[in-house]
Amino acid sequence: IFLIGKVYARDAGFVIIDLEGDNKQYAVIAALGVIPRFQRRGFGTILGVAAWNYIKEHFSNIEELRCEVYKDNNVSYSFISQIGFKEFGTKVYRREDFEFDND
């Protein structure tokens, strides 16, 4: 699920949501980005809350909201910690975890 956040009708940020688990019971914010012009103004928090509201409105079976952050991304880790996320675990991606279209 790809959500676009707009400010005054201009694209300002995005959220990518993935559903995981055997019954798609975990919603994962796989990516959240804000263009530099709108950073440090609370827009990331607004996007996170909007994503959670979207999930609650469209999926009744969600048990938990999770967020993926790269290990060395201290700014993002600090941000999600401030809005209440707790560290859940570590995931390592390998090339073979992805499908590539060679056409």
Secondary structure, 3 states (H helix, E strand, C coil): CEEEEEECCEEEEEEEEEEECCCCCEEEEEEEEECHHHCCCCHHHHHHHHHHHHHHHHCCCCCEEEECCCCCCHHHHHHHHHCCCCCCCCCCCCHHHCCCCCC
